[in-house]
Amino acid sequence: MEKFITLLSTAVPLPVDNIDTDQIIPARFLKAVDRSGFGENLFRDWRFDGSGAPKKDFILNNPSWLGKILVAGENFGSGSSREHAAWALFDYGFRVIIARSFADIFRNNALNNGLLVVEVPAPFLAELHDCILKDPQTLIQVDLGNQTVTNRKTSNTVSFEINPFKKNCLEKGFNDIDYLLSIRDKIEKFERMKD
């Protein structure tokens, strides 16, 4: 995985609550087990009509809004436990999802796949949506080390919580297997002590 330290990016506003994993990546696209290629079907039923033509009114089809940050609403990633939702968001190019809250299983799937999920208070989230919708060039800075998000338009900053183990893995670019391999000597030493 890529190391995550800080990110300064424009963002895509999606001020919708209760976005579930079937909306993120519909079940009919879950046939593959490789993580690549899911981004093309991210929000498929919201992005495209029945004939496959892009829906002009959906935010991801508007070239004004680009960036590596998706700013959503409340309870993002609810529904089924499909890891493919995190794969689709990451494959599309997002590295951070900012929301009021996340479904627990989605949060873990995202963090396990190098996608930082950041919970922020409702007033700050509303400010982000307002700024981004008015000016698509609004920059957001996410600092994992200091666990802060800054709206560079207003200079307002909020702190966020993250599991220390997941934070360490993101900073080092580790998935769970990489982490275990990084402490292989300690594991082997412990195993020898049992003999």
C-alpha atoms as a printed R data frame, in Angstrom:
    type eleno elety resid chain resno       x       y       z
1   ATOM     1    CA   MET     A     1   0.000   0.000   0.000
2   ATOM     2    CA   GLU     A     2   0.972   3.635  -0.376
3   ATOM     3    CA   LYS     A     3   2.146   5.477   2.733
4   ATOM     4    CA   PHE     A     4  -0.264   8.121   3.980
5   ATOM     5    CA   ILE     A     5   1.177  11.102   5.819
6   ATOM     6    CA   THR     A     6  -0.643  14.233   4.643
7   ATOM     7    CA   LEU     A     7  -2.910  15.022   1.733
8   ATOM     8    CA   LEU     A     8  -3.773  18.408   0.254
9   ATOM     9    CA   SER     A     9  -6.492  18.079  -2.355
10  ATOM    10    CA   THR     A    10  -9.675  19.438  -3.802
11  ATOM    11    CA   ALA     A    11 -12.738  17.364  -2.981
12  ATOM    12    CA   VAL     A    12 -15.948  15.939  -4.363
13  ATOM    13    CA   PRO     A    13 -19.052  16.885  -2.336
14  ATOM    14    CA   LEU     A    14 -21.707  14.213  -1.897
15  ATOM    15    CA   PRO     A    15 -23.967  15.560   0.884
16  ATOM    16    CA   VAL     A    16 -26.100  12.438   1.131
17  ATOM    17    CA   ASP     A    17 -26.799  10.451   4.311
18  ATOM    18    CA   ASN     A    18 -27.001   6.648   4.593
19  ATOM    19    CA   ILE     A    19 -25.035   5.802   1.452
20  ATOM    20    CA   ASP     A    20 -24.854   2.020   1.562
21  ATOM    21    CA   THR     A    21 -22.363  -0.357   0.015
22  ATOM    22    CA   ASP     A    22 -24.808  -1.432  -2.701
23  ATOM    23    CA   GLN     A    23 -25.014   2.182  -3.855
24  ATOM    24    CA   ILE     A    24 -21.225   2.480  -3.707
25  ATOM    25    CA   ILE     A    25 -20.700  -0.689  -5.788
26  ATOM    26    CA   PRO     A    26 -23.809  -2.628  -6.877
27  ATOM    27    CA   ALA     A    27 -23.778  -6.373  -6.195
28  ATOM    28    CA   ARG     A    28 -23.852  -7.277  -9.890
29  ATOM    29    CA   PHE     A    29 -20.257  -5.989 -10.207
30  ATOM    30    CA   LEU     A    30 -18.788  -8.177  -7.446
31  ATOM    31    CA   LYS     A    31 -17.699 -11.077  -9.639
32  ATOM    32    CA   ALA     A    32 -13.973 -10.294  -9.530
33  ATOM    33    CA   VAL     A    33 -11.713 -10.944  -6.567
34  ATOM    34    CA   ASP     A    34  -8.872  -8.713  -7.774
35  ATOM    35    CA   ARG     A    35  -9.054  -5.176  -6.359
36  ATOM    36    CA   SER     A    36  -8.537  -3.386  -9.674
37  ATOM    37    CA   GLY     A    37 -11.244  -2.263 -12.068
38  ATOM    38    CA   PHE     A    38 -13.953  -1.561  -9.499
39  ATOM    39    CA   GLY     A    39 -13.602   2.217  -9.807
40  ATOM    40    CA   GLU     A    40 -15.307   2.281 -13.187
41  ATOM    41    CA   ASN     A    41 -18.498   1.039 -11.512
42  ATOM    42    CA   LEU     A    42 -18.323   3.252  -8.422
43  ATOM    43    CA   PHE     A    43 -21.836   4.636  -7.786
44  ATOM    44    CA   ARG     A    44 -22.811   2.954 -11.065
45  ATOM    45    CA   ASP     A    45 -26.574   3.403 -10.733
46  ATOM    46    CA   TRP     A    46 -26.174   7.040  -9.726
47  ATOM    47    CA   ARG     A    47 -23.580   7.846 -12.407
48  ATOM    48    CA   PHE     A    48 -25.156   6.144 -15.435
49  ATOM    49    CA   ASP     A    49 -28.618   5.626 -16.863
50  ATOM    50    CA   GLY     A    50 -30.007   2.293 -18.095
51  ATOM    51    CA   SER     A    51 -28.291   2.676 -21.477
52  ATOM    52    CA   GLY     A    52 -24.888   3.347 -19.864
53  ATOM    53    CA   ALA     A    53 -24.861   7.084 -20.603
54  ATOM    54    CA   PRO     A    54 -23.518   9.364 -17.841
55  ATOM    55    CA   LYS     A    55 -26.174  11.216 -15.860
56  ATOM    56    CA   LYS     A    56 -25.309  14.904 -16.187
57  ATOM    57    CA   ASP     A    57 -26.683  15.832 -12.774
58  ATOM    58    CA   PHE     A    58 -24.495  13.432 -10.774
59  ATOM    59    CA   ILE     A    59 -21.505  15.092  -9.126
60  ATOM    60    CA   LEU     A    60 -18.875  12.571 -10.320
61  ATOM    61    CA   ASN     A    61 -19.891  13.310 -13.912
62  ATOM    62    CA   ASN     A    62 -19.202  17.015 -13.466
63  ATOM    63    CA   PRO     A    63 -15.546  17.810 -14.284
64  ATOM    64    CA   SER     A    64 -15.686  20.875 -12.027
65  ATOM    65    CA   TRP     A    65 -15.321  18.632  -8.976
66  ATOM    66    CA   LEU     A    66 -12.227  16.483  -8.817
67  ATOM    67    CA   GLY     A    67  -9.862  15.402  -6.095
68  ATOM    68    CA   LYS     A    68  -8.734  12.600  -3.847
69  ATOM    69    CA   ILE     A    69 -11.222  13.429  -1.079
70  ATOM    70    CA   LEU     A    70 -14.912  12.518  -1.009
71  ATOM    71    CA   VAL     A    71 -17.009  14.535   1.445
72  ATOM    72    CA   ALA     A    72 -20.189  12.604   2.233
73  ATOM    73    CA   GLY     A    73 -22.912  12.765   4.922
74  ATOM    74    CA   GLU     A    74 -23.992  10.652   7.882
75  ATOM    75    CA   ASN     A    75 -23.664   6.848   8.172
76  ATOM    76    CA   PHE     A    76 -21.490   6.297   5.091
77  ATOM    77    CA   GLY     A    77 -20.906   2.675   4.050
78  ATOM    78    CA   SER     A    78 -23.876   1.059   5.757
79  ATOM    79    CA   GLY     A    79 -25.428  -2.143   4.455
80  ATOM    80    CA   SER     A    80 -23.555  -5.282   3.520
81  ATOM    81    CA   SER     A    81 -19.989  -5.958   4.591
82  ATOM    82    CA   ARG     A    82 -18.555  -6.069   1.056
83  ATOM    83    CA   GLU     A    83 -14.919  -5.040   0.977
84  ATOM    84    CA   HIS     A    84 -15.428  -4.207  -2.701
85  ATOM    85    CA   ALA     A    85 -16.916  -0.828  -1.659
86  ATOM    86    CA   ALA     A    86 -13.548   0.275  -0.280
87  ATOM    87    CA   TRP     A    87 -11.815  -1.199  -3.346
88  ATOM    88    CA   ALA     A    88 -14.083   0.793  -5.700
89  ATOM    89    CA   LEU     A    89 -13.504   4.093  -3.895
90  ATOM    90    CA   PHE     A    90  -9.737   3.555  -3.797
91  ATOM    91    CA   ASP     A    91  -9.577   2.364  -7.416
92  ATOM    92    CA   TYR     A    92 -11.514   5.463  -8.513
93  ATOM    93    CA   GLY     A    93  -8.805   7.609  -6.930
94  ATOM    94    CA   PHE     A    94 -10.153   8.606  -3.532
95  ATOM    95    CA   ARG     A    95  -7.707   8.420  -0.622
96  ATOM    96    CA   VAL     A    96  -9.874  10.032   2.075
97  ATOM    97    CA   ILE     A    97 -13.589   9.881   2.847
98  ATOM    98    CA   ILE     A    98 -14.850  12.597   5.195
99  ATOM    99    CA   ALA     A    99 -18.275  12.071   6.754
100 ATOM   100    CA   ARG     A   100 -20.263  12.642   9.919
101 ATOM   101    CA   SER     A   101 -20.127   8.899  10.696
102 ATOM   102    CA   PHE     A   102 -19.294   5.538   9.124
103 ATOM   103    CA   ALA     A   103 -20.619   2.014   9.394
104 ATOM   104    CA   ASP     A   104 -18.122   0.025  11.497
105 ATOM   105    CA   ILE     A   105 -17.486  -2.739   8.963
106 ATOM   106    CA   PHE     A   106 -16.964  -0.235   6.154
107 ATOM   107    CA   ARG     A   107 -14.546   1.769   8.346
108 ATOM   108    CA   ASN     A   108 -12.410  -1.317   8.964
109 ATOM   109    CA   ASN     A   109 -12.512  -2.405   5.310
110 ATOM   110    CA   ALA     A   110 -11.475   1.076   4.210
111 ATOM   111    CA   LEU     A   111  -8.578   1.356   6.652
112 ATOM   112    CA   ASN     A   112  -7.410  -2.153   5.774
113 ATOM   113    CA   ASN     A   113  -7.183  -1.073   2.138
114 ATOM   114    CA   GLY     A   114  -5.357   2.239   2.565
115 ATOM   115    CA   LEU     A   115  -8.446   4.448   2.468
116 ATOM   116    CA   LEU     A   116  -8.531   6.931   5.362
117 ATOM   117    CA   VAL     A   117 -11.978   7.558   6.833
118 ATOM   118    CA   VAL     A   118 -12.397  10.728   8.858
119 ATOM   119    CA   GLU     A   119 -15.365  11.563  11.091
120 ATOM   120    CA   VAL     A   120 -15.963  15.265  11.619
121 ATOM   121    CA   PRO     A   121 -18.589  17.255  13.547
122 ATOM   122    CA   ALA     A   122 -21.765  18.235  11.689
123 ATOM   123    CA   PRO     A   123 -21.028  22.012  11.592
124 ATOM   124    CA   PHE     A   124 -17.575  21.445  10.060
125 ATOM   125    CA   LEU     A   125 -19.013  18.973   7.542
126 ATOM   126    CA   ALA     A   126 -21.696  21.495   6.544
127 ATOM   127    CA   GLU     A   127 -18.997  24.145   6.124
128 ATOM   128    CA   LEU     A   128 -16.967  21.837   3.879
129 ATOM   129    CA   HIS     A   129 -19.986  21.056   1.699
130 ATOM   130    CA   ASP     A   130 -20.877  24.737   1.435
131 ATOM   131    CA   CYS     A   131 -17.335  25.804   0.494
132 ATOM   132    CA   ILE     A   132 -16.788  22.999  -2.013
133 ATOM   133    CA   LEU     A   133 -20.162  23.479  -3.712
134 ATOM   134    CA   LYS     A   134 -19.499  27.229  -4.057
135 ATOM   135    CA   ASP     A   135 -15.872  26.796  -5.135
136 ATOM   136    CA   PRO     A   136 -14.692  23.445  -6.553
137 ATOM   137    CA   GLN     A   137 -11.086  24.609  -6.073
138 ATOM   138    CA   THR     A   138 -11.474  24.625  -2.281
139 ATOM   139    CA   LEU     A   139  -8.511  22.776  -0.788
140 ATOM   140    CA   ILE     A   140  -8.732  20.423   2.158
141 ATOM   141    CA   GLN     A   141  -5.666  19.326   4.082
142 ATOM   142    CA   VAL     A   142  -5.699  16.005   5.919
143 ATOM   143    CA   ASP     A   143  -2.801  15.500   8.330
144 ATOM   144    CA   LEU     A   144  -2.743  11.941   9.635
145 ATOM   145    CA   GLY     A   145   0.173  12.502  12.005
146 ATOM   146    CA   ASN     A   146  -1.601  15.316  13.835
147 ATOM   147    CA   GLN     A   147  -5.034  13.803  13.150
148 ATOM   148    CA   THR     A   148  -6.458  17.038  11.778
149 ATOM   149    CA   VAL     A   149  -8.527  18.187   8.819
150 ATOM   150    CA   THR     A   150  -8.241  21.800   7.676
151 ATOM   151    CA   ASN     A   151 -10.534  23.687   5.348
152 ATOM   152    CA   ARG     A   152  -7.956  25.876   3.612
153 ATOM   153    CA   LYS     A   153 -10.718  28.238   2.443
154 ATOM   154    CA   THR     A   154 -11.676  29.220   6.019
155 ATOM   155    CA   SER     A   155  -8.577  27.977   7.911
156 ATOM   156    CA   ASN     A   156 -10.895  26.076  10.267
157 ATOM   157    CA   THR     A   157  -9.374  22.869  11.611
158 ATOM   158    CA   VAL     A   158 -10.885  19.914  13.449
159 ATOM   159    CA   SER     A   159  -9.297  16.861  15.022
160 ATOM   160    CA   PHE     A   160 -10.311  13.283  14.312
161 ATOM   161    CA   GLU     A   161  -9.848   9.955  16.046
162 ATOM   162    CA   ILE     A   162  -8.252   6.863  14.525
163 ATOM   163    CA   ASN     A   163  -7.237   3.488  15.895
164 ATOM   164    CA   PRO     A   164  -3.490   3.784  16.704
165 ATOM   165    CA   PHE     A   165  -2.673   0.463  15.019
166 ATOM   166    CA   LYS     A   166  -4.478   1.477  11.799
167 ATOM   167    CA   LYS     A   167  -2.789   4.885  11.907
168 ATOM   168    CA   ASN     A   168   0.618   3.225  12.171
169 ATOM   169    CA   CYS     A   169  -0.186   0.910   9.260
170 ATOM   170    CA   LEU     A   170  -1.348   3.794   7.044
171 ATOM   171    CA   GLU     A   171   1.752   5.850   7.855
172 ATOM   172    CA   LYS     A   172   4.013   2.931   6.961
173 ATOM   173    CA   GLY     A   173   1.980   1.758   3.972
174 ATOM   174    CA   PHE     A   174   1.281  -1.588   5.637
175 ATOM   175    CA   ASN     A   175  -1.687  -3.868   5.324
176 ATOM   176    CA   ASP     A   176  -2.124  -6.464   8.093
177 ATOM   177    CA   ILE     A   177   0.174  -8.976   6.358
178 ATOM   178    CA   ASP     A   178   2.883  -6.342   5.836
179 ATOM   179    CA   TYR     A   179   2.670  -5.485   9.523
180 ATOM   180    CA   LEU     A   180   3.110  -9.124  10.566
181 ATOM   181    CA   LEU     A   181   6.068  -9.484   8.230
182 ATOM   182    CA   SER     A   182   7.618  -6.345   9.743
183 ATOM   183    CA   ILE     A   183   7.636  -7.992  13.187
184 ATOM   184    CA   ARG     A   184   8.615 -11.447  11.969
185 ATOM   185    CA   ASP     A   185  11.764 -11.496  14.119
186 ATOM   186    CA   LYS     A   186   9.732 -10.775  17.251
187 ATOM   187    CA   ILE     A   187   7.226 -13.501  16.375
188 ATOM   188    CA   GLU     A   188   9.993 -16.024  15.758
189 ATOM   189    CA   LYS     A   189  11.699 -15.032  19.033
190 ATOM   190    CA   PHE     A   190   8.432 -15.518  20.889
191 ATOM   191    CA   GLU     A   191   7.938 -18.928  19.236
192 ATOM   192    CA   ARG     A   192  11.435 -20.006  20.310
193 ATOM   193    CA   MET     A   193  10.678 -18.983  23.898
194 ATOM   194    CA   LYS     A   194   7.762 -21.439  23.974
195 ATOM   195    CA   ASP     A   195  10.002 -24.395  23.078
